[in-house]
Amino acid sequence: MTEAVVLGRVGVDLTPQAPRTSLASAASFVRAVGGYAGNVSVGLARLGVSTAIVSAVGDDGHGDHVETALAAEGIDVRGLVRRPHAKTQVAFFEAWPPETFPVTFHRDRPAPETRFVSAELDEKLLISAPLVLVSGALLAEEPSRTTVLDVLAARRRMAGPATTTILDLDWRPTLWPDAAAAPGVIAVAIRLADIALGSDDEFAAHRLDPAATRRLGPRIVALKHGAGGSTVMTDDGTWTVEAIRVEVVCGLGAGDAFAAAFAAGLLSGLDAAASLTRANAAGAIVASRLLCSVAMPTGEEISALLETRSPAARTLA
């Protein structure tokens, strides 16, 4: 049975083989599956979660690579739509650790995943799956905006103790034709989610106060503070864990690793605080590696890191 479904963009990442190499001077590149749905679905699969992806790629060689690589991770790719005459997203990125990781997107406009209509989706799977993670970037334009909001609304109508919907803000302003419209659109979506997840900057970009967000609908808010660690807010309290110090190589996939591990923790029966601790560690592991999807850790790797460098935690009133 499918335990988790991930909705979002997927494509390929291309980066110079060594950090601190510019695109202008690079003689060769390494490739891996990228994009929110690609990274998070791999992260979940490596943590033992039966995962399906819902996204779209072009009918090209990069699309072939995405489908083959995801299937090799054990991910259900039946929801990966192939768009004739479209190009798969390609993201070129540079790694200038510890803090600078510029990304250059090469995307069709409209991009493959932004063209989703309800008829292309497995409605039964999306409504009944125990956990669904949705990228806020899918709300950037029509028709995917309405399609995704309809999915969120249907899951809210069917909500029960066995179903959870996570809205990851996944803020990429360059993907929005009208970035100024984002706060209003996200405000609608967040009222339909059980969990809201994002960085401090992402909440600020959407003019959302994290503590107040829980009064809008989500029962859990998970916050990523980067080098400042992470926080989770629930009805039972607020917990913050410090970041695990690692030698940063590339920070781009750390947030997606956090989302995957947090979701996997909840699915396995861990409470929000324990899930946060594992998510925090997963993000640290990926930040210490160059690529994103292929850097996603296993459960054993997360446990091993926590055994040697468990972050300090504190409970806030």
C-alpha positions as CSV (number, residue, x, y, z in Angstrom):
1,M,0.0,0.0,0.0
2,T,1.2,3.5,-0.8
3,E,1.9,5.4,2.4
4,A,3.0,8.8,1.0
5,V,2.4,10.8,-2.1
6,V,4.6,13.7,-3.1
7,L,3.2,16.5,-5.4
8,G,5.6,19.0,-6.9
9,R,8.1,19.7,-9.6
10,V,10.8,17.2,-10.7
11,G,13.7,17.5,-13.1
12,V,17.4,17.1,-13.1
13,D,20.1,19.0,-11.3
14,L,23.4,19.7,-13.1
15,T,26.4,21.0,-11.1
16,P,30.2,21.2,-11.6
17,Q,31.9,18.1,-10.2
18,A,33.7,20.1,-7.5
19,P,32.4,22.8,-5.2
20,R,33.6,26.4,-5.7
21,T,33.5,26.0,-9.4
22,S,31.6,28.5,-11.5
23,L,29.3,27.5,-14.4
24,A,31.5,29.6,-16.6
25,S,34.6,27.7,-15.8
26,A,33.2,24.1,-15.4
27,A,34.5,21.6,-17.9
28,S,32.0,18.9,-16.8
29,F,28.9,18.4,-14.7
30,V,27.3,15.7,-12.6
31,R,23.6,15.0,-12.9
32,A,21.0,13.8,-10.5
33,V,17.2,13.9,-10.1
34,G,16.2,17.2,-8.5
35,G,13.2,19.3,-7.7
36,Y,11.0,19.2,-4.6
37,A,9.1,16.1,-5.6
38,G,12.2,14.2,-6.8
39,N,14.2,15.0,-3.7
40,V,11.4,14.3,-1.2
41,S,10.2,11.1,-2.8
42,V,13.7,9.7,-2.8
43,G,14.2,10.8,0.8
44,L,11.0,9.0,1.9
45,A,11.8,5.9,-0.1
46,R,15.3,5.6,1.5
47,L,13.6,5.8,4.9
48,G,11.5,2.8,4.1
49,V,8.3,4.6,3.2
50,S,6.2,3.3,0.3
51,T,6.1,6.4,-1.9
52,A,4.4,7.6,-5.1
53,I,5.3,10.7,-7.0
54,V,2.9,13.0,-8.8
55,S,4.6,15.3,-11.2
56,A,5.4,15.9,-14.9
57,V,8.4,15.9,-17.1
58,G,9.1,16.4,-20.8
59,D,9.2,13.7,-23.4
60,D,13.0,13.9,-23.6
61,G,16.2,12.2,-22.4
62,H,16.2,14.0,-19.1
63,G,12.6,12.8,-18.5
64,D,13.7,9.3,-19.3
65,H,16.5,9.7,-16.7
66,V,14.1,11.0,-14.0
67,E,11.6,8.1,-14.5
68,T,14.3,5.4,-14.5
69,A,16.2,6.8,-11.5
70,L,13.0,7.2,-9.4
71,A,11.8,3.7,-10.2
72,A,15.2,2.3,-9.2
73,E,14.7,3.9,-5.8
74,G,11.4,1.9,-5.5
75,I,9.2,4.9,-6.1
76,D,5.8,4.4,-7.8
77,V,6.1,6.6,-11.0
78,R,2.7,5.9,-12.5
79,G,1.8,9.5,-11.6
80,L,4.7,10.9,-13.5
81,V,3.2,12.4,-16.6
82,R,5.2,12.7,-19.8
83,R,4.4,15.9,-21.7
84,P,4.9,15.6,-25.5
85,H,6.9,18.4,-27.0
86,A,7.8,19.7,-23.6
87,K,11.2,20.0,-21.9
88,T,12.1,18.5,-18.5
89,Q,13.2,21.1,-15.9
90,V,17.0,21.5,-15.7
91,A,18.5,23.3,-12.8
92,F,22.1,24.3,-12.9
93,F,23.6,25.1,-9.5
94,E,26.9,26.1,-8.1
95,A,28.1,25.3,-4.6
96,W,30.0,28.0,-2.8
97,P,29.9,26.8,0.8
98,P,29.0,27.5,3.4
99,E,26.1,29.8,2.4
100,T,26.0,30.6,-1.4
101,F,24.3,28.2,-3.8
102,P,23.0,30.0,-6.9
103,V,20.5,28.1,-9.1
104,T,19.7,28.8,-12.7
105,F,16.5,27.2,-13.9
106,H,15.9,26.2,-17.5
107,R,12.1,25.5,-17.7
108,D,9.3,25.7,-20.2
109,R,6.7,28.3,-19.6
110,P,4.3,26.8,-18.7
111,A,6.4,24.1,-17.1
112,P,5.2,20.5,-17.4
113,E,3.9,20.2,-13.8
114,T,2.0,23.5,-13.9
115,R,-0.3,22.1,-16.6
116,F,-1.8,19.5,-14.3
117,V,-5.6,19.0,-14.6
118,S,-7.8,16.8,-12.4
119,A,-8.3,14.2,-15.1
120,E,-4.5,13.4,-15.0
121,L,-4.5,12.5,-11.3
122,D,-5.4,9.4,-9.4
123,E,-8.0,10.9,-7.2
124,K,-8.6,7.8,-5.1
125,L,-4.9,7.6,-4.3
126,L,-4.5,11.2,-3.5
127,I,-7.5,11.3,-1.2
128,S,-6.9,8.0,0.6
129,A,-3.1,8.0,1.0
130,P,-2.1,8.2,4.7
131,L,0.2,11.1,3.9
132,V,0.4,13.6,1.1
133,L,3.1,16.3,0.8
134,V,2.4,19.2,-1.5
135,S,4.9,21.8,-2.8
136,G,3.6,25.4,-2.5
137,A,5.4,26.0,-5.9
138,L,2.6,24.0,-7.6
139,L,0.2,26.8,-6.7
140,A,2.2,29.3,-8.8
141,E,0.0,29.3,-11.8
142,E,-3.1,27.7,-13.4
143,P,-4.3,25.1,-14.1
144,S,-2.2,23.3,-11.4
145,R,-3.2,25.9,-8.8
146,T,-6.9,25.0,-9.0
147,T,-6.1,21.3,-9.4
148,V,-4.0,21.2,-6.2
149,L,-6.4,23.3,-4.2
150,D,-9.1,20.8,-5.2
151,V,-7.0,17.9,-3.9
152,L,-6.3,19.7,-0.6
153,A,-10.0,20.5,-0.2
154,A,-11.0,16.9,-0.9
155,R,-8.5,15.6,1.6
156,R,-9.8,18.1,4.2
157,R,-13.4,16.8,3.7
158,M,-12.2,13.3,4.2
159,A,-9.8,14.2,7.1
160,G,-9.4,11.6,9.8
161,P,-6.8,10.4,12.3
162,A,-5.2,8.2,9.6
163,T,-4.7,10.9,7.0
164,T,-2.2,13.8,7.1
165,T,-1.6,16.6,4.5
166,I,1.6,18.6,4.6
167,L,2.0,21.9,2.8
168,D,5.6,22.7,2.3
169,L,5.9,26.4,1.4
170,D,8.8,25.6,-1.0
171,W,9.2,29.2,-1.9
172,R,10.8,29.8,-5.3
173,P,9.8,33.4,-6.4
174,T,11.2,32.9,-9.9
175,L,8.7,30.1,-10.5
176,W,5.7,32.5,-9.9
177,P,4.6,34.6,-12.9
178,D,3.1,37.0,-10.3
179,A,5.1,36.6,-7.0
180,A,3.0,39.3,-5.4
181,A,0.0,36.9,-5.6
182,A,1.7,34.2,-3.6
183,P,0.7,35.2,0.0
184,G,-3.0,35.2,-0.9
185,V,-2.8,31.9,-2.7
186,I,-0.8,30.2,0.1
187,A,-3.3,31.6,2.7
188,V,-6.0,29.6,1.0
189,A,-3.9,26.4,0.8
190,I,-2.6,26.6,4.3
191,R,-6.2,26.5,5.7
192,L,-6.6,23.1,4.1
193,A,-3.3,21.5,5.4
194,D,-2.7,19.6,8.6
195,I,0.9,20.5,8.8
196,A,2.7,23.7,7.5
197,L,6.4,23.4,6.9
198,G,9.0,26.0,5.8
199,S,11.9,28.1,6.7
200,D,11.8,31.4,8.6
201,D,12.3,33.3,5.3
202,E,9.5,31.3,3.6
203,F,7.0,32.1,6.3
204,A,8.1,35.8,6.2
205,A,7.8,35.9,2.4
206,H,4.1,34.8,2.7
207,R,3.5,37.2,5.5
208,L,2.7,34.3,7.9
209,D,3.5,34.4,11.6
210,P,4.4,30.8,12.4
211,A,2.6,30.7,15.8
212,A,-0.5,32.3,14.3
213,T,-0.5,29.9,11.4
214,R,-1.7,27.1,13.7
215,R,-4.9,29.1,14.2
216,L,-5.6,29.0,10.5
217,G,-5.9,25.3,10.3
218,P,-2.7,23.3,10.6
219,R,-2.3,21.4,13.8
220,I,1.5,21.3,13.4
221,V,3.9,24.0,12.2
222,A,7.5,22.9,11.5
223,L,10.2,25.6,11.1
224,K,13.7,25.4,9.6
225,H,16.1,28.0,10.9
226,G,19.2,26.9,8.9
227,A,22.2,27.2,11.1
228,G,19.9,28.0,14.0
229,G,18.3,24.5,14.0
230,S,14.6,23.8,13.8
231,T,11.3,24.2,15.7
232,V,8.0,22.4,15.8
233,M,4.8,23.9,17.3
234,T,1.8,21.7,18.3
235,D,-1.1,21.7,20.7
236,D,1.2,20.1,23.2
237,G,3.9,22.6,23.1
238,T,6.8,24.0,21.2
239,W,10.2,22.3,20.8
240,T,13.4,23.6,19.3
241,V,16.6,21.6,18.4
242,E,19.9,23.1,17.7
243,A,21.6,22.5,14.3
244,I,24.1,19.6,14.1
245,R,27.4,21.2,13.0
246,V,28.7,19.7,9.8
247,E,31.1,20.8,7.2
248,V,28.6,22.3,4.7
249,V,29.2,21.3,1.0
250,C,25.8,22.3,-0.5
251,G,22.7,23.4,1.4
252,L,20.2,23.1,-1.4
253,G,18.7,19.7,-0.6
254,A,18.7,20.0,3.2
255,G,15.2,21.4,3.4
256,D,13.8,18.5,1.3
257,A,15.6,16.0,3.4
258,F,14.1,17.7,6.5
259,A,10.6,17.3,5.0
260,A,11.1,13.7,4.1
261,A,12.4,12.7,7.5
262,F,9.8,14.7,9.4
263,A,7.0,13.0,7.4
264,A,8.6,9.6,7.7
265,G,8.9,10.0,11.5
266,L,5.2,10.8,11.9
267,L,4.2,7.9,9.7
268,S,6.3,5.6,11.8
269,G,4.4,6.7,15.0
270,L,7.0,9.1,16.4
271,D,5.7,12.3,18.0
272,A,6.4,15.7,16.5
273,A,9.4,16.4,18.7
274,A,11.1,13.1,17.9
275,S,10.3,13.5,14.2
276,L,11.8,17.0,14.3
277,T,15.1,15.7,15.8
278,R,15.4,13.2,13.0
279,A,14.5,15.7,10.3
280,N,17.1,18.1,11.7
281,A,19.8,15.4,11.4
282,A,18.7,14.5,7.9
283,G,19.1,18.1,6.8
284,A,22.6,18.2,8.3
285,I,23.6,15.0,6.4
286,V,22.5,16.3,3.0
287,A,24.1,19.7,3.7
288,S,27.4,17.8,4.0
289,R,27.1,16.3,0.5
290,L,27.2,17.8,-3.0
291,L,24.0,16.7,-4.7
292,C,20.4,16.6,-3.5
293,S,18.4,13.4,-4.2
294,V,21.4,11.1,-4.2
295,A,22.5,12.6,-0.9
296,M,19.3,11.6,0.9
297,P,20.1,9.5,4.0
298,T,18.8,6.2,5.1
299,G,17.3,5.7,8.5
300,E,20.5,4.0,9.7
301,E,22.6,7.0,8.7
302,I,20.3,9.4,10.6
303,S,20.4,7.2,13.7
304,A,24.2,6.9,13.5
305,L,24.6,10.7,13.4
306,L,22.3,11.2,16.3
307,E,24.2,8.6,18.4
308,T,27.4,10.6,18.0
309,R,26.1,14.2,17.8
310,S,22.6,14.5,19.1
311,P,21.5,18.1,19.1
312,A,20.5,19.9,22.2
313,A,16.8,20.4,22.5
314,R,14.7,22.8,24.5
315,T,11.0,23.1,25.2
316,L,9.5,26.6,24.9
317,A,6.4,27.8,26.8
